[in-house]
Amino acid sequence: MEMTTAIHSLSALGQEHRLNIYRFLVRRGSKGATVGEIRRTVGLPGATLSHHLTQLRDAALLIATREGRSIRYHADDSAIRALNAFLARECCAEDPDRCGTTH
């Protein structure tokens, strides 16, 4: 993962409503949730929710799939794994014993 991608992802998650939306979708797993289900869970007005979903999607953290007249959102598992790997990449780089592993 590039630094700019990590910054974009962290910025998107650095807002309370977006983090709540993302965590909800992570819990939902492969089922994901429709916009209506997300709205009922997080309690945001439609326009506000749409703004936050767009921010998360633009940061490549969500996958949107059209189902007839609805859109179903899923957390992009590969994106969060890449972000976690990016954040952990330097873990114990200068002190391998701290992590109990050697690099």
Secondary structure by P-SEA (a helix, b strand, c coil): ccaaaaaaaaaaaccaaaaaaaaaaaaaccccccaaaaaaaacccaaaaaaaaaaaaaaccbbbbbcccbbbbbccaaaaaaaaaaaaccccccccccccccc
